[in-house]
Amino acid sequence: MSVLFGFTLNAFSVFTLPIIDIFQSSHEQAARVVTVFVVSMTLAMPAAGWLLDHVAPRPVMATGGLLTGLAYLAAAHSGDLDSFTFAVALCGLGVGASTYVPAFVLLSNWFPVSRQGLAFGILLSIVAAGGTFLPMGLNRMVEAVGLLATMEKGAFVILLICFPLLLWLVRMPAQSQATLDRGTHSAVDRRVCEVLRMPQYWLWIAVVLLVTLSGLSVLMGLVPYLVSIGYSAAQGAAAYGAIAAATIAGSLSFGAISTRKGPGRTLGIGILIGSLGLACLLLASDQTFGFAAVVVFVLAWGTTFNLVNQLSPPLLVEFAGQRGFGSLLGLGNLVSGLGAALGPMLFGYLVDRTGTYFLPVALSAVLMAFALLPLVMLRSAQRQTPPAVALEGREH
């Protein structure tokens, strides 16, 4: 996951300006590449989640890793923006089938519910390690050999590391640790169709959508924004890497907090801190407070923006149970992901229309803060509904 996300989703902000230069595109057209990637990745998630509710995870995840590497290689040999975008879309399918939803389904069977927030945090902190170093390294490689040559080398890294690791490591435990942890509890094991009728599920999707829409827009526009207000591309990439480092600290610390406070309350605290961090980013161009504002943004937003990926799965388990978890997580990420995929395009559109990054950055801060509303409603609805816990693990 660290390598796959490091060369794709975490790298696109660094790749945006080179894409504009190579293919002579607008900001909106370059952002469309990211949107296509996110849409295809999102479409693959519910399919992967459904498959993992019925079959072993190894063939699903290994196939996704192989597809990512081959598609990345195809993108490196693209002659125009359309073929480049199509290859990136295939990368998205591979990443969706081999990373987020499949990995969380896998971990939910290896760790008890009470420890899943921390377990997911450890996973995401390792993933963020790739985002800490790869953007700066990729920026140097792009400056030295160009974007397409850099992507060609990245494709071989994916094929030589990710595909063999997935074949070797991916397996289910003999008996789900989550099941053992819950064996003494009376259970309400909800079916997928039952959960789909619950307002909690759609409030949960709304929280994920708003935070992801805000976060994805900022991730893709951060380096161009910093360059536009006087920072160098290398400094922008360094800020991007510092965010990934802050994400590691945030994933571990908030994961530990969630074992005591619960995923819902912990996520609410994170959303509030992240919104304030985004507001600080608006001051990055100020001559007096600019650098300090960037530092505060990196610390506040970097430690919290990814908490929705870490804490939304255990939050889902609290009211839906383990049965059909892969399908429900995948479907929820499909709905929220398709909406969030419009973020980079909207961000680029607003930049093209206004000639400034102020409005899209401010809008991203508002969207993140607004996610607190459905989260509060969800927690209120949870208090009126008995918890759902699954008794039996799935056979694979």
C-alpha positions as CSV (number, residue, x, y, z in Angstrom):
1,M,0.0,0.0,0.0
2,S,2.9,2.4,0.8
3,V,4.4,1.9,-2.7
4,L,1.1,1.8,-4.6
5,F,-0.3,5.0,-3.0
6,G,3.1,6.6,-3.1
7,F,3.4,6.3,-6.9
8,T,-0.2,7.2,-7.6
9,L,-2.5,9.1,-5.3
10,N,0.3,10.7,-3.2
11,A,2.3,11.5,-6.4
12,F,-0.3,13.3,-8.5
13,S,0.2,16.7,-6.8
14,V,3.9,16.5,-7.8
15,F,2.9,15.3,-11.3
16,T,0.3,18.1,-12.0
17,L,2.6,20.8,-13.3
18,P,4.6,18.3,-15.5
19,I,1.4,16.9,-16.9
20,I,0.3,20.5,-17.9
21,D,3.7,21.1,-19.4
22,I,4.0,17.8,-21.4
23,F,0.5,17.6,-22.7
24,Q,-0.1,21.4,-22.9
25,S,-3.3,21.0,-20.8
26,S,-5.2,23.3,-18.5
27,H,-5.3,22.9,-14.7
28,E,-8.8,21.4,-15.1
29,Q,-7.6,18.9,-17.6
30,A,-4.7,17.9,-15.5
31,A,-7.0,17.6,-12.5
32,R,-9.3,15.4,-14.6
33,V,-6.5,12.7,-14.6
34,V,-6.7,12.6,-10.8
35,T,-10.5,12.5,-11.0
36,V,-10.5,9.5,-13.4
37,F,-8.0,7.7,-11.1
38,V,-10.2,8.2,-8.1
39,V,-13.4,7.2,-9.9
40,S,-11.9,4.0,-11.2
41,M,-10.3,3.2,-7.8
42,T,-13.7,3.9,-6.2
43,L,-15.6,1.7,-8.6
44,A,-13.2,-1.2,-7.9
45,M,-13.7,-1.0,-4.1
46,P,-17.3,-2.4,-3.8
47,A,-16.4,-5.2,-6.3
48,A,-13.3,-6.1,-4.2
49,G,-15.3,-5.8,-1.0
50,W,-18.0,-8.1,-2.3
51,L,-15.5,-10.6,-3.5
52,L,-13.7,-10.7,-0.1
53,D,-17.0,-11.5,1.5
54,H,-17.1,-14.7,-0.6
55,V,-13.5,-15.7,-1.6
56,A,-10.0,-15.6,-0.3
57,P,-8.3,-12.1,-0.5
58,R,-5.0,-13.3,-2.1
59,P,-6.0,-13.6,-5.8
60,V,-8.1,-10.4,-5.6
61,M,-5.3,-8.3,-4.1
62,A,-2.5,-9.8,-6.2
63,T,-4.3,-9.3,-9.4
64,G,-4.9,-5.7,-8.5
65,G,-1.2,-5.2,-7.8
66,L,-0.2,-6.7,-11.1
67,L,-2.8,-4.5,-13.0
68,T,-1.5,-1.4,-11.3
69,G,2.1,-2.0,-12.4
70,L,1.3,-2.8,-16.0
71,A,-1.1,0.2,-16.3
72,Y,1.5,2.5,-14.8
73,L,4.0,1.2,-17.4
74,A,1.5,1.9,-20.1
75,A,1.0,5.5,-18.8
76,A,4.7,6.0,-19.0
77,H,4.6,5.3,-22.7
78,S,1.6,7.4,-23.5
79,G,1.8,9.8,-26.4
80,D,-1.2,12.1,-25.6
81,L,-3.3,13.1,-22.6
82,D,-6.2,10.8,-23.5
83,S,-4.1,7.6,-23.5
84,F,-2.3,8.8,-20.4
85,T,-5.7,9.3,-18.6
86,F,-6.9,5.9,-19.7
87,A,-3.8,4.2,-18.4
88,V,-4.2,6.0,-15.1
89,A,-7.8,4.9,-14.9
90,L,-6.6,1.3,-15.2
91,C,-4.1,2.0,-12.4
92,G,-7.1,3.1,-10.3
93,L,-8.8,-0.2,-10.8
94,G,-5.7,-2.0,-9.7
95,V,-5.2,0.1,-6.6
96,G,-8.8,-0.2,-5.6
97,A,-8.7,-4.0,-5.8
98,S,-5.4,-4.3,-3.8
99,T,-5.4,-1.6,-1.1
100,Y,-7.9,0.2,1.1
101,V,-11.1,-1.9,1.3
102,P,-9.4,-5.3,0.8
103,A,-6.7,-4.5,3.4
104,F,-9.2,-3.3,6.0
105,V,-11.4,-6.4,5.5
106,L,-8.2,-8.4,6.0
107,L,-7.2,-6.6,9.2
108,S,-10.7,-6.7,10.6
109,N,-10.4,-10.5,10.7
110,W,-6.9,-10.4,12.3
111,F,-7.6,-7.9,15.1
112,P,-10.5,-7.6,17.6
113,V,-12.9,-4.7,17.3
114,S,-11.6,-2.9,20.3
115,R,-8.2,-2.7,18.7
116,Q,-9.1,-2.1,15.1
117,G,-8.7,1.7,15.2
118,L,-5.1,1.4,16.4
119,A,-4.4,-1.5,14.0
120,F,-5.8,0.6,11.1
121,G,-3.7,3.5,12.3
122,I,-0.5,1.4,12.3
123,L,-1.3,0.3,8.8
124,L,-2.0,3.8,7.5
125,S,1.1,5.2,9.3
126,I,3.2,2.7,7.3
127,V,1.4,3.7,4.1
128,A,2.1,7.4,4.9
129,A,5.8,6.6,5.1
130,G,5.7,6.2,1.3
131,G,4.1,9.6,1.1
132,T,6.8,11.1,3.3
133,F,9.7,10.3,1.0
134,L,8.4,9.5,-2.4
135,P,7.0,12.9,-3.4
136,M,10.4,14.6,-2.8
137,G,12.2,11.8,-4.5
138,L,9.8,11.8,-7.4
139,N,10.0,15.5,-7.8
140,R,13.8,15.2,-8.1
141,M,13.5,12.4,-10.6
142,V,11.0,14.4,-12.7
143,E,13.3,17.4,-12.8
144,A,16.2,15.1,-13.8
145,V,14.7,12.7,-16.3
146,G,11.1,13.9,-16.9
147,L,7.7,12.7,-15.9
148,L,7.3,9.7,-18.2
149,A,10.8,8.2,-17.6
150,T,10.1,8.6,-13.8
151,M,6.8,6.7,-14.2
152,E,8.5,3.9,-16.2
153,K,10.9,3.3,-13.3
154,G,8.0,3.5,-10.9
155,A,6.2,0.7,-12.8
156,F,9.1,-1.7,-12.4
157,V,9.2,-0.9,-8.6
158,I,5.5,-1.8,-8.4
159,L,5.9,-5.0,-10.3
160,L,9.0,-6.1,-8.4
161,I,7.8,-5.2,-4.9
162,C,4.0,-5.1,-4.6
163,F,2.9,-8.1,-6.7
164,P,5.3,-10.6,-5.0
165,L,4.5,-9.2,-1.5
166,L,0.7,-9.7,-2.1
167,L,1.2,-13.2,-3.3
168,W,3.4,-14.0,-0.2
169,L,1.7,-12.3,2.7
170,V,-2.0,-12.0,2.1
171,R,-4.0,-14.7,4.0
172,M,-6.9,-15.0,6.5
173,P,-6.5,-16.3,10.0
174,A,-7.8,-19.8,10.8
175,Q,-10.5,-18.1,13.0
176,S,-11.3,-14.4,13.0
177,Q,-9.7,-12.6,16.1
178,A,-12.7,-10.2,15.9
179,T,-15.0,-13.2,16.3
180,L,-13.0,-14.6,19.3
181,D,-13.2,-11.1,20.9
182,R,-16.9,-11.0,20.5
183,G,-17.7,-14.6,21.4
184,T,-19.1,-13.7,24.8
185,H,-21.4,-11.0,23.6
186,S,-25.0,-11.4,22.5
187,A,-25.1,-10.4,18.9
188,V,-27.3,-8.6,16.4
189,D,-25.9,-9.7,13.1
190,R,-27.3,-7.3,10.5
191,R,-27.6,-8.2,6.9
192,V,-26.5,-5.8,4.1
193,C,-30.1,-5.0,3.1
194,E,-31.0,-4.2,6.7
195,V,-28.0,-1.8,7.1
196,L,-28.9,0.0,3.8
197,R,-32.2,1.0,5.3
198,M,-30.6,2.5,8.4
199,P,-30.1,6.3,8.5
200,Q,-26.8,5.7,10.3
201,Y,-25.3,4.2,7.2
202,W,-26.1,7.2,5.0
203,L,-25.0,9.6,7.7
204,W,-21.7,7.6,7.8
205,I,-21.4,8.0,4.1
206,A,-22.0,11.7,4.3
207,V,-19.2,12.1,6.8
208,V,-16.8,10.1,4.6
209,L,-17.9,12.1,1.5
210,L,-17.4,15.5,2.9
211,V,-14.0,14.9,4.6
212,T,-12.7,13.0,1.5
213,L,-14.0,15.7,-0.9
214,S,-12.1,18.3,1.1
215,G,-9.0,16.3,1.6
216,L,-8.6,15.1,-1.9
217,S,-9.0,18.6,-3.3
218,V,-6.3,19.9,-1.0
219,L,-3.9,17.0,-1.7
220,M,-4.1,17.5,-5.4
221,G,-3.9,21.3,-5.3
222,L,-1.4,21.8,-2.5
223,V,1.9,21.9,-4.5
224,P,0.5,24.2,-7.3
225,Y,-1.0,26.4,-4.7
226,L,2.2,26.9,-2.8
227,V,4.1,27.5,-6.1
228,S,1.6,30.1,-7.0
229,I,2.2,32.1,-3.9
230,G,6.0,32.1,-4.2
231,Y,7.3,28.8,-2.9
232,S,9.4,26.6,-5.1
233,A,8.3,23.2,-6.4
234,A,10.8,21.5,-4.2
235,Q,9.5,23.4,-1.1
236,G,5.9,22.4,-2.1
237,A,7.0,18.7,-2.4
238,A,8.8,19.0,1.0
239,A,5.5,20.3,2.6
240,Y,3.7,17.4,1.0
241,G,6.2,15.0,2.5
242,A,5.9,16.7,5.9
243,I,2.2,16.2,5.8
244,A,2.7,12.5,5.2
245,A,5.1,12.4,8.2
246,A,2.5,14.2,10.3
247,T,-0.1,11.6,9.1
248,I,2.1,8.9,10.6
249,A,2.0,10.6,14.0
250,G,-1.7,11.3,13.8
251,S,-2.6,7.7,12.8
252,L,-0.8,6.3,15.7
253,S,-1.8,8.8,18.4
254,F,-5.4,9.1,17.4
255,G,-5.6,5.3,16.9
256,A,-4.5,5.0,20.5
257,I,-7.0,7.6,21.6
258,S,-9.8,5.7,19.8
259,T,-9.3,2.7,22.0
260,R,-10.5,4.8,24.9
261,K,-12.7,7.5,23.4
262,G,-14.2,5.4,20.6
263,P,-14.0,6.0,16.8
264,G,-16.9,8.5,16.6
265,R,-15.7,11.0,19.2
266,T,-12.1,10.7,18.1
267,L,-13.0,11.4,14.5
268,G,-15.0,14.4,15.5
269,I,-12.0,15.9,17.4
270,G,-9.9,15.2,14.3
271,I,-12.3,16.9,11.9
272,L,-12.4,20.0,14.1
273,I,-8.6,20.2,14.2
274,G,-8.2,19.6,10.5
275,S,-10.7,22.4,9.6
276,L,-8.7,24.9,11.7
277,G,-5.5,23.7,9.9
278,L,-7.1,24.3,6.5
279,A,-8.0,27.8,7.6
280,C,-4.4,28.5,8.4
281,L,-3.4,27.5,4.9
282,L,-5.2,30.6,3.7
283,L,-2.6,32.7,5.4
284,A,0.3,31.0,3.7
285,S,0.9,33.9,1.4
286,D,1.1,36.4,4.2
287,Q,4.6,37.9,4.5
288,T,4.5,37.9,8.3
289,F,2.7,34.7,9.1
290,G,3.2,32.7,5.9
291,F,5.7,30.1,7.0
292,A,4.2,29.7,10.4
293,A,0.8,29.2,8.8
294,V,2.2,26.5,6.6
295,V,3.7,24.8,9.6
296,V,0.5,24.9,11.6
297,F,-1.4,23.6,8.6
298,V,1.0,20.7,8.2
299,L,0.7,19.7,11.8
300,A,-3.0,20.2,12.3
301,W,-4.3,19.0,8.9
302,G,-1.6,16.5,8.3
303,T,-2.3,14.6,11.5
304,T,-6.1,14.5,11.0
305,F,-7.2,14.5,7.4
306,N,-6.7,10.8,6.9
307,L,-8.5,9.8,10.2
308,V,-11.7,9.3,8.2
309,N,-10.1,6.4,6.4
310,Q,-8.8,5.0,9.7
311,L,-11.8,5.4,12.0
312,S,-14.8,5.1,9.6
313,P,-14.4,1.3,9.3
314,P,-14.7,0.6,13.1
315,L,-17.4,3.2,13.3
316,L,-19.3,1.2,10.6
317,V,-18.7,-2.0,12.6
318,E,-20.3,-0.4,15.7
319,F,-23.7,-0.2,14.2
320,A,-23.6,-2.7,11.3
321,G,-21.6,-5.6,12.6
322,Q,-19.0,-7.7,10.8
323,R,-21.4,-9.6,8.5
324,G,-21.2,-8.1,5.0
325,F,-18.5,-5.6,6.2
326,G,-16.5,-5.8,2.9
327,S,-19.6,-5.1,0.8
328,L,-20.8,-2.3,3.0
329,L,-17.4,-0.6,3.2
330,G,-16.9,-0.9,-0.5
331,L,-20.4,0.4,-1.3
332,G,-20.0,3.3,1.1
333,N,-16.6,4.2,-0.4
334,L,-18.2,3.9,-3.9
335,V,-20.8,6.5,-3.1
336,S,-18.5,8.8,-1.2
337,G,-15.6,8.3,-3.5
338,L,-17.6,9.2,-6.7
339,G,-18.7,12.4,-5.1
340,A,-15.2,13.2,-3.7
341,A,-13.7,12.5,-7.1
342,L,-15.3,15.7,-8.4
343,G,-13.2,17.7,-5.9
344,P,-9.9,18.0,-7.9
345,M,-11.9,19.0,-11.0
346,L,-13.9,21.6,-9.1
347,F,-10.6,22.8,-7.5
348,G,-9.0,23.2,-10.9
349,Y,-12.1,24.8,-12.4
350,L,-12.2,27.4,-9.7
351,V,-8.5,28.2,-10.1
352,D,-9.0,28.6,-13.9
353,R,-12.0,30.8,-13.4
354,T,-10.8,33.0,-10.6
355,G,-7.1,33.0,-11.2
356,T,-6.4,32.3,-7.5
357,Y,-6.4,29.4,-5.1
358,F,-8.1,31.3,-2.2
359,L,-11.7,30.3,-3.1
360,P,-11.1,26.5,-3.6
361,V,-9.0,26.3,-0.4
362,A,-11.6,28.2,1.6
363,L,-14.3,25.9,0.2
364,S,-12.3,22.8,1.2
365,A,-12.1,24.1,4.8
366,V,-15.9,24.7,4.9
367,L,-16.6,21.2,3.6
368,M,-14.4,19.6,6.2
369,A,-16.0,21.5,9.0
370,F,-19.5,20.8,7.7
371,A,-18.8,17.0,8.1
372,L,-19.2,17.5,11.9
373,L,-23.0,17.8,11.4
374,P,-23.7,14.3,10.0
375,L,-21.2,12.9,12.5
376,V,-23.1,14.4,15.4
377,M,-26.4,13.1,13.9
378,L,-24.9,9.6,13.5
379,R,-23.7,9.4,17.1
380,S,-27.1,10.5,18.3
381,A,-28.8,7.8,16.2
382,Q,-26.3,5.2,17.5
383,R,-27.2,5.9,21.1
384,Q,-30.8,5.0,20.2
385,T,-29.8,1.7,18.4
386,P,-28.4,-1.4,20.0
387,P,-24.9,-2.3,18.9
388,A,-24.5,-4.9,16.2
389,V,-21.9,-7.6,16.6
390,A,-21.3,-10.6,14.4
391,L,-20.8,-14.0,15.9
392,E,-19.4,-16.1,13.1
393,G,-16.3,-15.5,11.0
394,R,-16.3,-16.1,7.3
395,E,-14.6,-19.1,5.7
396,H,-12.1,-18.6,3.0
